[in-house]
């Protein structure tokens, strides 16, 4: 390694500035990306040395690749160990009474406290995230704390989520968090990609991309390695062959053949220096390569089987050859560059790999203290698996799955459980008899006390883990496989549980409504004694029926589910059914009572750690608050719920919460925030339903802004995905409203009318009333804007009747619902040509308390238009006030289409909206509204009646040419381009006598 640090001035300056900001008390974060060998570790080492010299406390943790596995929270545990070694008692004191919880990641602190069952793990996950965040804040009070997460591309999902939580949660601390990753390891579906994209949206997170060295920098690096300037020709050759990758530069320079022949493949290039060493040293390198990213010295000794002096001699040679380096704690070794480790491991023969893994596994079983306790289950499972010993691998993998669950790593738990399923058929009954018991699962039939886990239990555990990890498709596949294998006659309770699981999944995946699956579960349970499965199936039926509204029969099913759950002692199911009752109470109009009961259930769920119930509670509580018009309170609840969902590892829940957040922010006119929320919702979405909801809301926002090309693209994408799917009512309301608004914006009111007509039969219940009222208002606006257009009058009466019928079905039992009712009624009256200023004034008064700027602007526009239709001077003054207020709202919003409508109406009426408020508009003779002469109004009457120029000329005793001139002037004064548009304006503003 070159003793001279070459290049990287810009990157070093960036890190130094981040350190200065952290020193001043502002938390900082940065991610450093670059290809393998480009110098990420060297940059960090140089920076950390300087930071420590300046008084900062520094610690490094790295993602661990163990074969194909990643250790849950491995970087976090390494960071904590480093801090514990450096500050010891201070770390313990910072943990305070929660030292036992911290022991989950740092066994050196003693026995972990309170290990809960599976459904309790989410509660501990939340506590752990909060504990670690507060712990770091306390350690960073007296001096700056610099934390480095290396090899983030290998880090497990739980570590990524914790890192994101740090970045979002820490607001005032002398803390600098750095993370590095390999850019060339990030394939298109690599899980780090969406994580990095999410970090990009946080202003406090900086991105540093390390490029390759220049030719001059390569020459300087070679000079540092050789101790003298490199030959110019050799330097050019090295630069050309390595393309400036510092690691390859070193390999060629140290190998002493910068210009000679070298193997063509990268692996051979990396192995050149390894193969130049004695065979005993190569054997030790093979042992270390198969042991993982970092391997403890004593463990290497057990596996290598060498006398201590021979082992030390071999390691010393490997270190001197700059192939191995000591780990930070001084207790083991790692390859100086991961690429070399990969090359050495890949060079092993299958038999060699299996033998080394078997030695590792036996050593760990004989002396488990050789590795940190938190890493033991996963490492042992990996070694037995790669050793090919299935009988020993299965129990080890199952134990590792439990450990992953207890460390709150749902995705890693799923991977391990699927590996156990893979191994199941390869082991005999004797090996299975000694397996651990099944883990507790919500509503799942209890296994024999103390008995080993069975294949069916394993499938259930994996299905639950998949759901929690956001892998809904995988969960569905696991349920299908289980139902193929489980005999419904011999094990009806188990079969019914899997059918109930599927009932929920098909709805979420839009494969159906779930009733067929639920009925199958009920058939299997008929005639059997009451059980937890009976209670869960009944509770699920109540939840599914609740979509029909708070009808008496629905309430009766939910109450029976509560009673049955209490009877069989199924506390989780009781909470689920109680939450359904609370939601029905809110739907019935008692929003305060419903919210109070929903909150009480949520608090109990949090206290008990019922993770499988949590997502539903978090999403629905915020939605009910928004639907009742409590927008700010709802947004506060959603913000809390997002934090809870992320802390508890609920993968899909944040997408629904962000979509609800965007819906509210759009209503409130906070469109940039809504757009940001939708980007996050789309990024978090893991299946089609949530993706389509995000697309529809994105398209709706584009319509409001006037970006019709974007809106068309989103509509096409949503419709394409929805084709052939069983979409729920809620999605139909959103999609139909979006399509109606888009059709109106495109000037296609007939299309808007048809969209509504085809959508109404698909919707059975309008429980989420704001979405339904929004659809009614969009349809009413289509009728009002199309009034007077050629061919639009036919069918208008029926269309308006359908919208009124829809409105009659919607609840008006809350002020927000009354406000939307007033708005829809005023717009329908406008569509029929009989609206009045009083109707619009009522709508404005009802809407004002809720702060919905776009809806208020629509209402003020309608009010102004109705005032102008009166034709008197006082009405013109009031119209100017209303249109001026509407103009201010839409300009602040950036609502281009509505702003254009307001401006055009003001221009036609010759109103100056830039005048001071209260100023009287210029006089407009009663006989000349919009500057039209009496003769032009006569012509306009006939244009609105559909007459041609020749017919107008005949009826008014003028030449066709004169009629044409009058029509042209009318179009100019009304600021329209077609006779149809002129007719629509004339009818809407009552400039003509209605027939």
N, C-alpha and C positions, 0 to 999 in steps of 0.2 A: 504494500500500500504506500502511495506517495506520502512522504512526510509533509508535503506542501499542499495546502488546500487550494485547488485551482478553480478559477471562475466563480460563478454564483454570486457576484456582487449584488445584483438587483434583488435576488431572492433573500440574501442575508440581510439586506437593508429592510426589506419588508418584514422579516421576522423580528428584527430589532425594533422597528416601529410598533409592532404588536406588543412586544414586551414592555415598551415604554407606556403604552396605553393601559396595559394591565397593571403596571406599577402605580398608575394614577387612580386605580379603582374601577376601571371599566373592563368587564370580562371580554375576552377576545377568543376567537377560534379560527383555525385555518386548516384546510386540507391540502396536502401536497401530493400531486400525482406525477407519475413518470414511468417509463418502461423499466423493466428489470435491468439492473446494472447501471442505471443512469446517475446514481449518486444520492438517492433520497436519504439513506441512512447516514452517509457521510455528512450531508448538510445538517441533519438533525444533531449528530454528535458534536459537530463544531459549534452549533448554536447553543446546545445544552451546556457545553463546557463554559462558554462565555456567560450564560445566564446564571449558572451556579456560582461562577466567580464573582458575579454582581450581587450575590446574596439570595437568589431565588432557590426555592425548594423544587427539585425536579424528580420526575419518576417516569419510567417507560414501561409500557405493556405492549405485547405483540399478539396479533391473531395467530393461532396455532393450527397448522395443517397437520393432521394426524392421519396419514393415508388419505382417504376420501372424507375424513371427518373433521369437524371443527369443535373445539371444546367450548361449551357454553360459558360465557363470561370470562374466558381465559385472559384476555387483556386487562380486564378490570381486576381480577384476582392478582395478576402480576403487579399492577400499579399499587394495589393496597399492600402487597408484601414489601415492595420497595419503600413505600412511605413508612410502614411499620418498622423496617430496619433503621430508617433514618431518624424518625422522631419518636418511635416507641410509645411511651406513656401518653404523649400528646395526642396521638391518634386514638388511643383507648379513651382518653378523657373527652375527646370530641364526639365519640360515639355515645358516651354517657350510659344511660340505663338500657340502651338498645344494643349493647355490645354483643349480646347473644344472637341478635338478628344478623349483625355483621359477620359473625362467625360462620355463616353459611358460605361466605366467599373467602373468609380468612380463618381457617381452622386453628391457626396459632392462638387465637383469642379464647379458645375453649370450646365447649359443647354448644352447638346451635340451639336456639330456644324455639319451642313450640312448633314442631313439624306437623302441619295440618294435612288432611286428606287432599285428594286431587282438586276438588272444587274450591278448596281454600287457598290454593296456590296464587291465584290472582290477587288476593288481598295482600299476601306477603310480597308479591311483585311490586305492588304500589308502594308498600312501606319501604321496600328496599330502594326503589328509585328515589323516594323522598329522603331516606336516611343518607344515601350516598351524596346526594346533592347538598344537603345541609352539612354533612361531614366535610366536604371540600370547601364550602364557604367558611366554616370555622377554621380550618387549617390555613386558609388564605387571608385570615384577618391580620396577622402580624408580618407576613412576608408574602411575596408573589409566589404562586404555585404554578408550575409548568408541568402539564401532563401530556405525554406523547402516546398515541395509539398507533403502533406500527403494523404494517401488513393488514390494513383494514379489509382488503379483498378476501382474506381468510377468516375474518371475524364472523362469529355467529350472529344471527338476526337479533337476539336479545341484547348483545353488546351494541349493535347499531342503534337499536331503539333507546337504550340507556344513554348513548352518546347524544342522540338527538334531544333527549329530555334535558340533559345538562345544558345544551346550547340554548334551548328555549327558556329554561327555568331560572338560570342564574342571572340575576339582574345587576347586582352590585357586589363585586368581589375582585380581589387581585388574582385573577385566574386566567391562564392562557392554556387552551386545549388545542393540540396539534394532532393531526392524523395523516398517515401516508398510505398510499395504495399504488398498485401496479396498474397502469392504464392498459397494458397489453393483455392483461388477464380478464378484462371486462368484456365478455361476449355480450351479445344483444340482450339476453335475458338474465344477465348476472344480477343478483339481488342488490348489489351495491349501486347500480345505476339509478333506480328511483330514489334511493337514500341520498345520493349526491345531488340529484335534482331538487329534492326537498331542501337540502342545506343551501342551495343556490338562492332560494327565495328569502333566506334570512340575511338581513343586512350585516349582521355581525360576523358572518362566516366569510372568510376570504379564501380564494382559490389560487394556488401556486402550482404552475405547471413547469416541471423541469425538462428542458430540452437537452439535446446532446451537445458535446463540447465542440468548439470551433477547431480548425487546424492548428492555430496558435496555442490554444489551451491544451490540445493533445500533446504538442511538443513540450509544453511546460510540465505536464503530468509525467511524461517519460523522463524528463530531466530530473524531476524529484525522485523518481523510482531508481534511476541509474546513478544518481549522485553527480551527474555531469551532463552537459548539453547533449541531446541525441543527435545522431547524424541526420542531416536534413532529408536525405533520401529515405532513410528508415522511418522518419517521422511522417513523411508523406504517405509511405506505404501503409503504416499503421492506421493513419487517419482514413485512408481509402477503404481499408479492409474492415475496420471497426465502425466506420461512419460516425465516429465521435462518441461511442458508448464507453464510459470510463472503465467499466468492469472488463470489457473485452480489450481495451487498451492495456490494462494492467496484465491481463493474461498473456498477450503477445509479448509485452515488454519483459515480464519476469521470466517467460519461457525461453528468452534469449534467441528467438527466431522471428524477429519482426518482419523479415523479408523472405524467410524460407518457406518451404512447402508445409502446409498444414492441412489437416482433414477438412473435408468440405462441410460436414454437418456440425451444427451447433453443439450437440452432445459430445462429439469427439473433441471439439475445441475445448470444452469445459473439462474434459477428462485428461487432457494432456498432462497437466501437472500432477494429477492424482496417480496416473500410471507411471510417472517417473519416480515414485516413492517405492520403498521396500514393501514387500507383500504384507508383513505384519501391520504396517501403518495403513495400508489400503484396507485390511480387514477391519481395523478399528473405525475407519471412515465409513465402511459399509454398515457397521453396527449403529453408528450415530445417525446415518442417513435414514435408516428404517425406524429409528426410535421417535421421530417427530422433529418439530422445529427446534426444540431445546431438550437436551437429555442430561439428567443428573449424573455426576461422576460415578457414584456408587452403583447406579443402575447399569451404566456402561461396563463397569468392572464385572458385575454378575453375568451379563450377557456375553461379553467378550471371552471370559474365562481365562484371562491372562494373569500371571503374577503381577503384583502391584508395580514393581519396578519396570517390568516390560511394558505395562500399560502406560505408565507415566512417560516412558521414553517415546513410545509411539505417538502419544498425544502431543508431546513437546515438539516432535518433528512436524506433525500436522499443523500445529499453531505457528511454528517457524516458517512453514511453507505458506502461511496466510490462507489456509483452508478452513481451520477452526479458530474460533475465538471463545473466550470464557464468557459465560452468561453474567448478567449484571450482579447477581447475588454471589458469584464466585463459586457456585456449587455444581456447575455443570458446563456443558459446551454446546455450541451451535455452529453450523457452517457460516462462514463469514458472508457468503452469498447464497441465497436460497436456490438460485439456478444450479449451483454446483451440487447441492444436496439432491435436487431433483435428478440431475444427470447420474449421480452415483446410485441412487435408488432405482432408477430405470434400468441401469446396467446389471442389476441383480437377476439371476436366473430364478424361475418360479420356485424351485426347491430351496434355493438360498433364502428367498423372502419368507417362505413358510417357516423354515427352521429358525430364522432370527426372531420372527414374531412369536413363535412358541417359546423361545428362551425368555423373551420379554415378559410374556404372560406368566410363565412359571415363577420368574423372579418377583414379579409384583404380587402374586398370590402368596409366595413364601414370606416376603418382606414388604407389606403394603406401605410401610413408613418410608420407603425409598422415594415416593413421589408425594406431592401435596394431596391431602385427603379429598379435596374438591375435584381433583383431576383423575383420581384413581378409577372410578367406575367407567368413565368414557375411554380412558386409555386401555384398561383391561379388556373391555368389550372389543375395541378395535384390534388389539393384538390377537385375541383368540379367533376373531373372525378372519383376519388375514392369515392366520396360521392354518386355516382350513379345518379346525377342530370344532365342528358344529355343535356337538353335545356340550362342550364347555362354552362355546360362544353364545348360545341361546340364553342361559341364565345370566351371563354377564351383560348381554345387550338389554335384557329386561330390567336388570338393576340400574343400568345406565339411563334407561328411559325414565324410571322413577326419579333418579337424581336430577335429570334434566327438568322434569316437571317441578320438582321442589326448588329448582333454581330459576323457575319462571321462564323457561326456554321452550315454548310450545312447538315451534317449527322443528327444533332439534329433537324434541320428544317424538314427534311424528316420524321423523326419519329413522329413529332407533326402533320404534314399534313396527314400522314396515320392514326393517331388517329382521326383526324377530319373526314376523309372519313368513318371510322368505325362508328362514331357517327351520320353521316348525315341522314340516314334513320330513326333514332330513335327520331328525333325532327320534330315538325310540321312546317307548312308554316309560322306561325306567328313568331316563333323563328328565322327562316332563313331570314326573311325580315329585321331583324336588324343587320345582319352580316356586317363585314367590306367589302370594295370594293376589287375586284380582284387586284392582284399585276401585274405590267407591266412585260411582257415576250416577248422575241425577236420573232418577226414575228407572234405573236398571235393576233387574231382579237380583237380589243378594245371592252370592255364591255360598256354598257350604262353608261353615265357619272353619277358617284355617286351611281350607283346601287350596291346592295349587291353581294358578290361573289356567283357564282353558282357552282353546282356540277361539271360541265365540266371544269370550271376555276380551281377548286380545283385539279382535276386530272392533268391538265396541270402544275400547280405549283409543284405538287408532282413529276411529270415526270422530270421536269427540275432539281429539287433539287436532285433527285436520280442520274441523269447523273453527276451533279457536285460532288456528293459524291462518285462517282465511282461505284455506284450500277446499272450497265447497265442492268442486268437481271431484276431488279425490275422496272426500267424505262420502259422496254419493256412490262412487265406485266401490268403496269398502262395504257400504250397506248392501249394495246389489250382490256382491260376492257372498256376504254373510247369509243373505236370504236364500241364495242358491244351495248353501250347505246345511243350514239349520232345518231340522225336521219340525214342521209346525205342529205335528201331532204329539211328538215326544217333548218338545220344548216350546209350547205356545207363548209363554211369557217373553222369552227371548225374541221369538219371531215378531211378536207384537211390538216390542221395543224398537226393533229395526224398522218396522213399517212406520211407526210414529216418527222416527228420525227422518225417514224419507218424506213424510207428509210435509214437514217444515222445509226440507231442502228443495222440493220441486217448486214450491211457491217462490222461494228466494231466487231460484235459477230460471223462473218463468217457464217451467216445463208442464205446468198444470196448476190447479187450485189446491191440490193436496187432499181433496175429499176421498178420492178412490183409495189412496193409501191409508187414510184414517179409517175408512169403513173396513178395510181388510184387518187392521189392528183390532177393531171392535169385534169383528167376527171371531177372531182367535181367542178373545178374552171372555166371550159369552159363556156363562155357566161356571166359570172358575171363581174361587173365593177372592174377595177383594185383596188387592195388592198395590204396591207402589206403581206398577205399570198401569193398572186400572186408573189410578188417580191421575197419572200423567196424561193418558189418552183422553180422559174427560176434560182435563184442563186445556189440552190442545184444541179439543172441539170447541170449548167456550171461546178461546182466542180467535179461532177461525170464524165462528159465528158472529163475533163482535164486529166484523166488517159489514154486517147487515144493519148495524145500528143498535141502539139500546132498547130493543123490543123485549117484552116481558119474558118470552120463551128463551131469549139469549141470556138474560139476567138469571133465570132459573137454572140454566146449565152451569153458569159460572159459580153460583152459590152451592150447587151440588158438588162441584169439583173441590171447592174449599172444604166442605164437610167431609168428603171422602178422603182427602189428603190428611186431614186431622185424624180421621179414624185409623188410617194405616201408618201414621207417624211420618209422612213424607213432607217434611218442612219446606224443602225447596219447591215442591209442587204446589203447596199451599200458598207460598209467596207468589208464584207465577199466576195462580188463579185470582188471588187478591188484587194483583196488578191489573188483570183484565177487568175486574169489577170497578176498579178506580177509573180506568179509561172509559168504561161505559158511562159512569157517573158524569165525567167531563163532557162526553158526547151528548148527554141528555140536557146540557145547559148549565149544570152546576160545576163550572170550571174550577172555582176556588176549592170546593169540597173534593173534587176529583184530584186536583193537583196536590192537595194536602195528603190524601191517601196514597197517591203515587209516590210522593216524597218519602212518606213513612216506610213504604215497602222498599224503596231504593236504599234508604239508610240501613234497613235490616239486611238487605242483600250485601251491602258493603261490609257491614259488621261481621257477617258470617262468611264472606268471601265466596258467594255463590256465583262463580264466574260464568256459568252457562246461562244465567238469567240476566246478567248485567247489561249486555248490549241492548236488549229490548227495552229495559228500564231507561237507559240513557237516551236513546233515540226518541222514544215516545213522550217522555216528560217535556223535553224542549219543544216537540211538535205541538203538544196540547197547549202550551203557553203561547206559542205563536198564533195558533188558530183562534185563541180567545182574545187576540189583540194586545197581549202583553209582550210587545216586541223587545223592549230593552231587557226585561226580566228573562225572556226566552233566550236572547243572545247571551246573557250572562250564564244561564244554565248550560247552554250549548258549549260555551268556552270551557266551563268546568268539566263537562262530559267528555270533550275531546281529550283533555289532559288525563282524565281517569281512564278512558279507553286506551290511550297510548301507554299509560303506565301499567295497565293490566294485560297488555298484549292482545287486545281485541282487534284483529287485523282489518276486518271489513267495516266495523262500526264507525271509524272516523270518516269514511267516505259518505255515509248517510248523514252524519252530523254536519259535515261541511256543506252538503247539498242543502240541508235545512237552513244552515246559516246563510248561504248565498240567497236563498229564497227570501228570507227576512231582510237582508241587506239590500236586495233589489227593490223591495217594497219601500224601504226607508230612504232610497235614493243614494245609498252609499255604494255606488257601482264599482269603483276601483277595488274596494274591499270584497265585493261580491265576486268579481272576476278572479281575484287571488284565491278566494275560498273554493271556487269551482275548479281551478287548476289543481289544488290539493285534493279535492274530491275525486277528480278523474285519476290522479296519480295513485290514490289509495284504493280505488275500485278494483275488485278482483273478480267480479263476474258481471254478466251483461246488464242485469237490472240496474245496478247502481251506476254503471257506465252510461246507460241510456238516459237516466234521470239527469246526470250531469250534462250530457249533450243537450237535452231539451232546455235546461235552465240557461246554458251558455247561449243557445240559439235565441231564447227569449230576450236575453240581455242585448244581443246583437240587433234584434228588431227594434228595441227601444232606442238604440243608438243610431239606427239607420244603416247599419252594416248588413245589407240584405244578402250580399254574396256569402258572407260567413253564415248567416242564418239559414240560407238555402242548403249549404253544405251540411250543417248540423241536422237539419230536418231530414235530408236524404239519408244520412248515416243512421239516425235514430229509426227511421221507417224500415231501412234495410235490416237492421238488427231485430226489430220487433216482428218482422214477418215470420209467421209460423209459430210464434211464441204465445203463451198464455199470459198476457200482461195484466197486472192488477188494475182495479178501478183507479187508484190514485195516479198511476202512470197515464191512464187514458185522459184524465182531466188535464194533466200537465201538457201532454202531447197535443191534445185537441186545441187547447187554448193557444199554444205556440203556433200551430198551423193556421188557426183562424187569424191571429194577429199578423202573421206573415202574409197571408192572402190579402188582407186589408192594405198592408203596406205596399204590396205589389199592385194595388188597384184592381183586385179581383174579388169583389164582394159576393158574386154568385158562387165562386169556389168556396169562400168562407161559409156561406149558407149550407152548402152541400157537406162540408166537413162536419159541421155541427150535427146535421141531420143523420149522418152515418155513425156518429160517435155516441149519440144518446142511448141507443139500444144496448151498448156495451157496458153501460154504467148502471149498477144496481142500487148503490147507496152513496149518499153524499156526506159522509161523516166528517171528512176534512173540509169544512165548509168554505174556507178562504179560497182553496183551489177551485171549488165548484162555482163560487161567486165570481171568481176571475174569469172562468169560462163563459158565464152568463154575460158579463160585461163586454168581453171580447166579441161575442156574437151580436149583442145589441149595437156595439160600435160599427160592426160590419153593415148592419141594416141601416143605421143612420148615415154612414158615409156613402152608401150606395143609393140613397134616395134620389130619385130624379134621373138616374142613368137609364139609357134605353134598355128596355126589356127587364128592368129590375123590379118594376111595380108588380108584375105578375108573380104571384107566390109570396109577396111580402106579408100579406095578412096572415098566411099560414105560418110563415117563419117567425113572425113576431109572437104569434100564439104559442109556438113551441118554446120560445125563450121564456115567455111568461109562465108556461107550465113548469119549466125547469126551475124558475125562480120560486114558484109556490112550493116546490119540494124542499127548498133549502131553509135551514133554521134561521130565525131572526131573534133569538133569545139572548143575544149579547149586543152591546153597543157597536162593536166592530161589524157584526152581521147586519145590524140595522143600517149602518153607514153604507155598506155595499148594496143593500137593498134599495136605499134612496138613490144611489148612483145609477144602478141598473134601470130603475123605473124612469128616471129622468132621461136616460139615453134611449129607452124604448119609446117614450113620448116624442122625443126628437125624431126618431125614425118614422113615426106616424104623422109628424108635422104639427103636433099639438103640445109641445113642451112650452113651459112658461119660465120666466125668470125666478118665480117662487119655487118651482121644483128644484132648479139648480142651486138656489140659495140654501135650500134644505140639505141637499147633498153636500155642499161645501161645509156647512155648519157641522154635519155629522162626521165628516172625514177629518176635519181640522185637528181634533185632539190626538189623532194617531200619527200625525206627521208623515203622511204618504205623499211625497211631492208630485210624483207623476200623475197619480189619481186626482190629486187636488188641481193640478194644471188642466187635466181633462175636464173636470167639473167647472172650473173657471172659464175655460174656453166655451163650453156649452152655455154657461150663464151669459157671457158676453155676446154670443151669437143670438141668444133669445132676446136680449135687450136691444140689439141692433134691429131685430125684426119689427120692434115696435115703432121705429122711425122717429121718435120724439127726441128733442135736444137733451133732456135730462137722461134718457136712456142711453144716448151716445156717450155722455159723460161717465155714467156708471159702467158702460161696456169698456171704455178706455181703461178704467181702473181694474176691471177683472182681467182683461187681456194683458195689461201691463204686469199684473201679479203673476199671471200664467207665464208670460215671457221670462220674468226673472227666474222662476222655478226651472223651466226647461233649459235655459242657458246655463244655469249652474249644474244641471244634471248632464248636459251634453246630449239631450234628447232631440236629435236633429229632425226626425219626422214631425213630431208635435210642434217643435219650434217653427218649422216651415208652415204648418197649418195656421198657427197663431199669426205669423207675419203676413201671410196671404190674406187672412180675414181682415186684419187691420188695414192693409193696403187697399183692399176693395172698399172698405168703409171710410177711407181717407182719415184714419186715426193715427196720430203721432204718439207712439208708445214710449218715445224717449222724453216726452214732456214731463215736467215736475208733477208728482202725485197731486191730484186735486185740481190741476189746471183744466180749464174748460176747453174741450176740443173745438176746432174751428167750425163755424156755422155750416150746416148742410141743408139746403132747401128741401122741404118735405117732398117736393115733386121730383127731386133728382138724387135719390139714394145711390151711392157709389158712383156719382157723376153721370148717371144715365139720364138722358133727356126723356120727355114723355113719349116721343116717337120711338126711341130705342126700347122703352119699356113695353110699348105695344108690340114691337118686333120680337122682344124676348118672350112675351106671352106665347107667340106662335112657335118660336124655336122650342120652347119647353113642351109644346103640344106635339112636337115632332114634324112640323111643316118644313117643306123644302123652300129654297129661295123663290122659285117660281110660284109656289102656293102662297107664300107671304106677299109677294108682289101683287098677285091677283086679289087677295083679301084686303090689302091696304091701299090698293090703287096706286102702285108705284112700279117702276121698271124692275126687272130681276137684278140689273146691275146695281140699282140703288139699294135694293134689299141686301145684296151681297156686301155693300159698303157698310150698311148698318150692322150686319152680323159681325163683320170684322172689328168694328169699333166696340161692340158689346164684349167680344172675347178679350180684347185688350184691356178694357176697363175692369172686367171681372178677373183678370189675371189667369185665364184658362186658355187651353189650346184647342179644344174640340167643342162642337155643339152639344154633345152629351154632357160634358163637364159643365157647360153653361146652364143647361137645363137642371142639373143636379143642384148647382148653387142657387138658382132661381127658386126651386122648390124648397130647399133647406132654409133660405133666408126670407121666404114668403114675399119675394119680389113679384110674384105672379099670383093670379087668383086661382085657388085650388078648385079643380073640377070635381 
